[in-house]
């Protein structure tokens, strides 16, 4: 089947699906949360994690002021929360109050950790660097929260217990099918 080849980049959403996260931050007595699909682990030693955030976002302002943030992984059943959080600015309202978001106590930062998250990272800001209309925000993971029963002994997400949320673009969300998982050995 022939592929389309074009210089019209468009939304360039061919790289989806991605696992969206809820990024949280707190400063000046205000908590905020935003949904982000552009994020990645960067390093094991030290444990670094990065997210692409528009500097126009209220969450970005709180991150740069507090110099810390949270990364929260939520299950498919919370897709409507991810969409709601991503669709409105925290400058206009308290998203935690508006959407009845329950928080857990953070261990090393002031960044809110979502009770509904099956895993979360507390991060201390290491660096920011602008790229186009977003800024790459890098944090060192200083604490990890996770539901032990959500993971196998090999520390792999147990898809019988948690259906991770996937963002497939244009406000569409999906999840995984346990039957599709297979181990493929690397190398030749």
Secondary structure, DSSP 8 states (H G I E B T S, - for coil): ------S--TT--TT--B--EEEEEEETTEEEEEEES-EEEEETTTTEEEEEE-TTSHHHHHHHHHTEEEEEEEBGGGHHHHHHHHTS-TTTS-HHHHTT--EE--SSSSS-EETTEEEEEEEEEEEEEEETTEEEEEEEEEEEEE-GGGB-TTS-B-TTT--B-EEEETTEEE---GGG--------
